[in-house]
């Protein structure tokens, strides 16, 4: 019975670690999305600047 309780505790701990990792991955994905959107806006601004000098 002690082994079953220990295994259950271990499983719960591992699930908590996985949940934390999932949260961290989600946060990283949101940051990457924000960075991509900023780069997209910057690229559009750069195109506007370069368009002024087009022949």
Secondary structure, DSSP 4 states (H G I P E B T S, - for coil): -HHHHHHHHHHHHHHHHHHHHHHHHHHHHHHHHHHHHHHHHHHHHHHHHHHHT--
